Amino acid sequence: MSIAIHIKFKATTKDSLSIPVATQGTYHTVWLPTAEKLGLKWVPLFENGPMVGVNDLAVVMSEFRRLREALAINPKNVSILERIDFILEELGDVPLDEVSEVFIG
């Protein structure tokens, strides 16, 4: 299993967007312990599949940045850092006023 961000848009003609986040193993061994140490709110909830309000997406992105900063100290995390960069880039391109719902899980 894996964790992904699923975004649905208000326009029914626009396809949903799915952004892969992490495999279950990487989430449990790297993401979750680091997120808990940092006191993050959203990242520890990803496994349970929370609905995220469009207004909360900025907070989620901030948590990704904090997680990235914490993980950057270990050179073994290069692929995770690349994944976080990809996630931030993808989320940065999403027109928030067109989003109807965000599910992460």
Secondary structure, DSSP 8 states (H G I E B T S, - for coil): -EEEEEEEESSTTS--EEEEEEEHHHIIIIIHHHHHHHT-SSGGGGGG--EE-GGGHHHHHHHHHHHHHHHTTSGGGHHHHHHHHHHHHHHHTS-GGGEEEEEE-
